[in-house]
Amino acid sequence: MVMTAEHETAPPPSDWQPRIVAFLCNWCSYTGADLAGISRIQWDPAVSILRVMCSGRMDPTFVAKAFQLGADGVIISGCHPGDCHYQEGNYKTLRRVHLLRRLVAEFGIEPERVKLVWVSASEGDRWAETANEMAEQIRKLGPLRLAS
């Protein structure tokens, strides 16, 4: 499979809604999103959450697969640097995401479609803000169209 983005000039249909996949670490980011839910802080329903034990466990193929299966954007979120439950997982994530953004650009996908953010368990409001900002950004970019 060759994954390249097709850039179209036509605007997206008026009923189009973005599909954003969020990979959240179990210990901080997922708990922060849970706090947002418990606190009734709303975030855009275009964002679907997948829990991973550590952001350092995020394999770049997870992101590629999300795009291949129809995601328009991806959020990767983990513990703040220095607070990782697995010591250095978030530092691995930081290095991988920098490389991943360059890689997706090589496939013609805007690097802005991949977002990395640090969210702690007590930052439910930060999670909701991140999800809403990403959804708005993806709406501006429009749907991702991959050539197969």
Secondary structure as the mmCIF struct_conf table of DSSP 4:
data_model
#
loop_
_struct_conf.conf_type_id
_struct_conf.id
_struct_conf.beg_label_comp_id
_struct_conf.beg_label_asym_id
_struct_conf.beg_label_seq_id
_struct_conf.end_label_comp_id
_struct_conf.end_label_asym_id
_struct_conf.end_label_seq_id
STRN STRN1 THR A 4 ALA A 5
HELX_LH_PP_P HELX_LH_PP_P1 GLU A 6 HIS A 7
BEND BEND1 ALA A 10 ALA A 10
HELX_LH_PP_P HELX_LH_PP_P2 PRO A 11 PRO A 13
TURN_TY1_P TURN_TY1_P1 SER A 14 ASP A 15
STRN STRN2 ILE A 20 CYS A 25
TURN_TY1_P TURN_TY1_P2 ASN A 26 CYS A 28
HELX_RH_AL_P HELX_RH_AL_P1 SER A 29 ILE A 38
TURN_TY1_P TURN_TY1_P3 SER A 39 ARG A 40
TURN_TY1_P TURN_TY1_P4 PRO A 45 ALA A 46
STRN STRN3 VAL A 47 VAL A 52
BEND BEND2 MET A 53 MET A 53
HELX_RH_3T_P HELX_RH_3T_P1 SER A 55 ARG A 57
HELX_RH_AL_P HELX_RH_AL_P2 PRO A 60 GLN A 68
TURN_TY1_P TURN_TY1_P5 LEU A 69 GLY A 70
BEND BEND3 ASP A 72 ASP A 72
STRN STRN4 GLY A 73 GLY A 78
HELX_LH_PP_P HELX_LH_PP_P3 CYS A 79 HIS A 80
TURN_TY1_P TURN_TY1_P6 PRO A 81 GLY A 82
TURN_TY1_P TURN_TY1_P7 HIS A 85 TYR A 86
BEND BEND4 GLN A 87 GLU A 88
HELX_RH_AL_P HELX_RH_AL_P3 GLY A 89 GLU A 106
TURN_TY1_P TURN_TY1_P8 PHE A 107 GLY A 108
HELX_RH_3T_P HELX_RH_3T_P2 PRO A 111 ARG A 113
STRN STRN5 VAL A 114 TRP A 118
TURN_TY1_P TURN_TY1_P9 ALA A 121 SER A 122
HELX_RH_AL_P HELX_RH_AL_P4 GLY A 124 LEU A 141
STRN STRN6 LEU A 146 ALA A 147
#
